[in-house]
Amino acid sequence: MSLSAIGAFARRHDLDRFLCALFAPAERREAVFALIAFNHELARAREAASNPMAALIRLQWWREVVEGARGGAAARRHEVAGPLHEAVAAGALDADALLAMVDAREIEAEEDGIAGEEEFVAWLRGTAGGWCAAAGRALGADPAAAEVLRGLGAAYGLAGVLRSLGAQAARGRCLLPRDRLARAGLDAEAVIRGAGGAALAGLLREIAAEGLEALRAARRDVPRAAIAAALPAVLARRDLARLAAGRDAGARGLGDRLAVTLAGLRGGV
């Protein structure tokens, strides 16, 4: 399969969503690739910044890229900004949905992390959920279907937080809500130090089980043409099931790829 530069970028930096995007109609796939790349740049804003203010500046730069594309400004010279500008200018991606994704990332720049569970859920729905909703709109989903996709994407985001807990701790970060940690007798510093022990393991199983139950109860009726936007839920279900059972979610393997492929071919998650 011959890939464009933005398609290769998406495959290199976000293999999960890239695999899902392959089930988008060919004429809309490039826009979904650009959306994957945009999301990657937003997600790394805090990691690539030396301090919270620098992260906010990075997010503002992307906000201006989107606003410029909508307003008819010239495209910025950047491997992701260029294709993103083209997709927004052509009407293939909704600028308001992209700006909402930028806004949702601002909480990641806060020094104290995410305070409460309500904020945590809003963050998941705005980031990973926002990606699925924006991808769905790009694939022709109506607003109601896009909100279904937002919920499915939030489950994928939750699985990602739990999967990456160790990697985030190595960077000095913990994205779990402070109030939920406190109820388990923990705090972010303990998680970062790797001192959570049995209490943390129990909390992760509990959160994963709640996420899995919410995913099982969620509506999953999305238009077949927008199935690529729903497919992250397939991976979320597999990850959360492993984590709820107290197992390591592990590296992506053939079983994960086959599950996504079968769901994509079937047209349902």
C-alpha positions in Angstrom: 0.0 0.0 0.0 1.4 3.3 -1.1 1.1 6.0 1.6 1.1 9.8 1.5 3.5 11.6 3.8 0.7 12.3 6.3 -0.4 8.6 6.1 3.1 7.5 6.9 3.3 9.9 9.8 0.1 8.5 11.2 1.3 4.9 10.9 4.6 5.8 12.5 3.2 7.7 15.5 -0.3 6.1 16.1 -0.5 2.6 14.8 -3.8 1.9 16.6 -5.7 4.7 14.9 -3.9 4.2 11.6 -5.2 0.6 11.4 -8.7 1.9 12.2 -8.4 4.6 9.5 -7.8 2.0 6.8 -11.5 1.1 7.0 -12.5 4.7 6.1 -13.7 5.3 2.5 -10.6 5.9 0.3 -11.7 9.4 -0.6 -11.9 10.5 3.1 -8.9 8.6 4.4 -6.4 11.4 4.0 -8.4 13.6 6.2 -8.5 11.0 8.9 -4.8 10.5 8.6 -4.4 14.3 9.1 -6.6 14.1 12.2 -4.5 11.3 13.6 -1.4 13.4 13.1 -3.0 16.4 14.7 -4.1 14.4 17.7 -0.5 13.1 18.1 0.9 16.7 18.1 -1.7 17.8 20.7 -0.9 14.8 22.9 2.8 15.5 22.9 2.4 19.2 23.6 3.1 18.7 27.3 5.7 16.0 26.9 7.7 18.0 24.5 7.5 21.2 26.6 9.9 22.1 29.3 7.1 23.7 31.5 3.3 24.1 31.5 3.5 27.6 29.9 5.5 26.2 27.0 2.8 23.4 26.6 0.1 26.0 26.4 2.0 28.0 23.8 2.3 24.8 21.7 -1.5 24.3 22.0 -2.1 27.9 21.0 0.1 27.4 17.9 -2.2 24.5 16.8 -5.3 26.6 17.6 -4.0 29.2 15.2 -3.3 26.6 12.5 -6.9 25.6 12.6 -8.3 29.1 12.8 -6.0 30.2 10.0 -7.2 27.3 7.8 -10.8 28.2 8.4 -10.2 31.9 7.8 -8.3 31.5 4.6 -4.8 32.3 5.8 -1.8 30.7 4.1 -0.8 27.2 5.4 2.1 27.0 7.8 5.2 25.1 6.7 5.0 22.0 8.9 4.6 18.3 8.1 1.3 18.1 9.9 0.0 21.7 9.7 0.1 21.6 5.9 -2.2 18.6 5.4 -4.4 19.6 8.3 -4.8 23.1 6.7 -5.8 21.5 3.4 -8.3 19.2 5.1 -10.0 22.0 7.0 -10.0 24.4 4.1 -11.6 21.8 1.9 -14.3 21.1 4.5 -13.1 17.6 5.1 -12.5 18.3 8.8 -14.6 20.4 11.1 -12.7 23.3 12.6 -14.9 23.6 15.7 -14.3 19.9 16.5 -10.5 20.4 16.1 -10.5 23.5 18.3 -12.5 21.6 21.0 -9.7 18.9 20.9 -7.1 21.6 21.5 -9.1 23.1 24.4 -9.5 19.6 26.0 -5.7 19.3 26.2 -5.2 22.4 28.3 -5.8 20.5 31.6 -2.7 18.4 30.9 -0.6 21.5 31.4 -1.7 22.0 34.9 1.0 21.3 37.5 -1.3 19.5 39.9 -2.8 17.2 37.3 -6.5 16.3 37.1 -8.3 17.0 40.3 -11.6 15.2 40.1 -13.3 12.3 38.4 -15.8 14.6 36.6 -12.9 16.5 35.1 -11.2 13.2 34.2 -14.2 12.0 32.3 -14.6 15.4 30.5 -10.9 15.2 29.6 -11.3 11.6 28.1 -14.4 12.7 26.2 -12.7 15.8 24.8 -9.4 14.1 23.8 -9.7 10.5 22.7 -13.5 10.9 22.6 -13.0 14.1 20.6 -10.9 12.3 18.1 -13.6 9.7 17.4 -16.3 12.3 17.2 -14.3 14.5 14.8 -13.3 11.4 12.7 -17.0 10.4 12.6 -18.0 13.8 11.4 -15.3 13.6 8.7 -16.9 10.3 7.6 -20.4 11.6 7.4 -21.8 10.9 10.9 -24.5 13.2 12.1 -24.2 15.0 15.4 -26.1 12.3 17.3 -23.8 9.5 15.9 -20.8 11.7 16.6 -21.7 11.8 20.3 -22.0 8.0 20.4 -18.5 7.9 18.9 -17.3 10.3 21.6 -18.3 7.9 24.3 -16.6 5.0 22.5 -13.5 7.0 22.1 -13.5 8.0 25.8 -13.3 4.3 26.6 -10.2 4.0 24.4 -8.7 7.0 26.1 -9.3 5.4 29.5 -7.6 2.2 28.4 -4.7 4.3 27.2 -4.3 6.0 30.5 -4.2 2.7 32.3 -1.9 1.1 29.8 0.6 3.9 29.9 0.7 4.5 33.7 4.3 3.3 34.0 5.5 5.3 31.0 3.8 8.4 32.3 5.3 7.9 35.8 8.7 7.7 34.2 8.1 11.2 32.9 7.0 12.4 36.3 3.3 12.5 35.5 0.1 10.8 36.7 -3.1 11.4 34.8 -5.5 9.6 37.2 -7.8 12.0 39.1 -6.6 13.0 42.5 -9.9 12.4 44.3 -10.0 8.8 43.1 -6.4 8.2 44.2 -7.2 9.7 47.6 -10.1 7.4 48.1 -7.7 4.5 47.6 -5.2 5.9 50.1 -2.9 7.1 47.3 -1.6 10.2 45.7 0.1 11.1 42.4 3.5 11.2 44.0 3.2 7.6 45.2 2.2 6.5 41.7 5.1 8.3 40.1 7.5 6.7 42.6 6.1 3.3 41.9 5.0 2.9 45.5 1.3 2.2 45.0 1.6 -1.5 45.5 -1.6 -3.5 46.1 -3.7 -0.4 46.6 -2.8 0.9 43.1 -3.3 -2.5 41.5 -6.7 -2.8 43.1 -7.7 0.7 41.9 -6.6 0.0 38.3 -8.7 -3.2 38.3 -11.7 -1.3 39.6 -11.4 1.6 37.1 -10.9 -0.8 34.2 -14.0 -2.8 35.3 -16.1 0.3 35.4 -14.8 1.4 32.0 -15.6 -2.0 30.6 -19.1 -2.0 32.0 -19.7 1.5 30.6 -18.5 0.3 27.2 -20.7 -2.7 27.3 -23.7 -0.5 28.1 -22.9 2.1 25.5 -24.7 2.5 22.2 -22.6 1.3 19.3 -24.9 2.0 16.4 -22.9 4.1 14.0 -23.2 4.5 10.3 -21.2 1.8 8.4 -19.3 4.5 6.5 -18.1 5.9 9.8 -17.0 2.5 11.3 -13.3 3.6 11.2 -14.1 6.2 13.9 -15.7 3.5 16.1 -13.0 0.9 15.8 -10.8 2.2 18.7 -13.5 0.8 21.0 -12.6 -2.7 19.9 -9.1 -2.2 21.3 -10.5 -0.5 24.4 -12.7 -3.5 25.1 -9.8 -5.9 24.8 -7.5 -3.7 26.9 -10.0 -3.0 29.7 -10.9 -6.7 29.9 -7.3 -7.7 30.5 -6.8 -4.9 33.0 -10.0 -5.6 34.9 -8.8 -9.2 35.3 -5.5 -7.9 36.8 -3.4 -8.8 33.8 -1.0 -6.5 31.9 -2.6 -5.2 28.8 0.6 -6.0 27.0 2.0 -4.9 23.7 -0.3 -4.9 20.7 -0.3 -8.3 18.9 -1.9 -10.2 16.1 -5.1 -10.8 18.1 -5.7 -7.1 18.5 -5.1 -6.5 14.8 -7.4 -9.3 13.8 -10.2 -8.0 16.2 -10.0 -4.6 14.6 -10.0 -6.1 11.1 -12.9 -8.4 11.7 -15.0 -5.5 13.2 -14.1 -3.2 10.3 -15.1 -5.8 7.8 -18.3 -6.6 9.7 -19.1 -2.9 10.0 -19.9 -3.0 13.7 -18.2 -2.9 17.1 
